Amino acid sequence: MILKQPYKIGLTGGIGSGKTTISQIIKTLQIPVFSSDVVAKELYKDQYIISVLKKKFGSEIFNGESVELKKLSQIVFNNDHHLNTLNSIIHPKVLKNFNDWYTKQTSKYIIKESALLFETDTANNLDKIILVHSPLKLRISRIQKRDKRTKEEIEKIINSQVLFKNIKHKADYIINNNEKKLLTPQIIKIHNKIMELY
């Protein structure tokens, strides 16, 4: 008997939309979640990545041997060319990590959480897409509390990401995270639909 590979389900949404919270709920359903953001942050400790970043962006983004992510983000979110350069360094490594991780999974489906599914063409290699929608004011408020960034910095990051209205037609499922609609019932409904596909 040939075992079916797990369905690849993308979970995406702009910064501050609540992807991490939703991922935590999905994990309680015994579904494995790959967090692209967590993996990307770990890559900034990789010696090869550090050497490439030094060549591309200079030593001002470093504190000793550590990458200062806030300084790096100030550079890349002010310049599309720099942002594309950073993505070309980090995302192939994230993809390799994901592919290695995926081969070890045995559940009916897995979640790949990433803010950049559409920007990096990752969406084309997934079976279904879950898109998280959250009002802009709420997102900004969440990010200010979490990251201690200025409103201007947050708006630059948001403006670098694909707009919800431009990608909602590409999503198979939408989760509304507006603090009015409960998340868990929405997630369970989607979970049940995906399980029926298997």
Secondary structure, DSSP 4 states (H G I P E B T S, - for coil): -PPPPPEEEEEE--TTSSHHHHHHHHHTTT--EEEHHHHHHHHTT-HHHHHHHHHHH-GGGEETTEE-HHHHHHHHTT-HHHHHHHHHHHHHHHHHHHHHHHTT--SSEEEEE-TTTTTTTGGGG-SEEEEEE--HHHHHHHHHHHH---HHHHHHHHHHSPPHHHHGGG-SEEEE-SSSS-HHHHHHHHHHHHHHH-
